[in-house]
Amino acid sequence: MLLSKSEIERYQRQLLVDGWNQERLKSARVLVVGVGGLGGISATYLAAAGVGHLRLCDSDRVELSNLNRQILFTTADVGAPKAALAAKRLSAQNPEIKIEAIADTLTETNSGELALGCDLIIDGLDNHSDRLRLNEASYDLDIPFVYGAINEWQGQVSFFHPPKTACLACIMPKELPGPKPTPVFGALPGVIGPLQATLALRYLMTGVDPISNSLIIFRADTMAFETVTFERRPGCGVCGKTM
Ligand SMILES: [Zn+2]
C-alpha cells in the first residue's frame, strides 16, 4: 500500500522512527468501543498516526460532567451524540483516514457486525460489566483487545487475546464493587488512553504484544507504575472452554 505525497509529509516524523511500518497502519482497521475519556484520547492518537480505518462506537451524548476528562468535546457540544462528534473532530485532524461513527453500544447480538473485519478492539468503556461483554466478543471473534480502565487515582492497561494470553474474565470475572458514578481524576485518561494507543500501534505494526499476561497499573497519587503478571485460569467461564 503506497503512501501519497501528503501522507509522507504528514507522517514524516514518525516515518523516521526505527522499525515504523506506516503501510501496516494504513491497512489496519480498529474498533474503538466508547469514545469518552479513554476511547476519545486513544482514538485521537490512532487517527493522528494514520490507522487507515477507525470505527467509533458510542451510544451516549455529551454531558457537562464529562468535560473534566473528555477533551474531544466542548461545552457547546453538550447534548450532541459522541460518536458522530468524535468522528467529525478526528476527520478534521486527519482527513487521510476513513472514520465511521456508530451510535450504538456493544451487545451480544451486534458484536460480530460491529467488529467485522477489525484487526483490534480498543476498550474505551466506563464500567466492568460492559468490559466483560467486550471480553466475550473479543474471544468469540478471535480479535484481540486493548483493555484500559480508570478509577479514582488508579488506571490500568492490558492486552487480551486468548488462548495466547489470559482473558479479562480469568483475572476479574465479576463486576467490581465501588461507588457509582466512578470517581475519576480527569488527567488519568490522559495517561492511560495514550498507553492503550501506544500498545495498539505497536501491535498493529509488528503483530507483537509486549505486555502479554501483564497488567500495567499507574497510581496518580504516588506517581508509581507497577506491573502485575497473571495466567490463564482453567475454570474461566470465557476462555476456559478451550483449555
Ligand atoms: Zn479467561
Residues whose N, C-alpha, C, O or C-beta is under 5 A from the ligand:
A	BS01	ZN	A166 C167 A169 C170 C236 V238 C239 G240
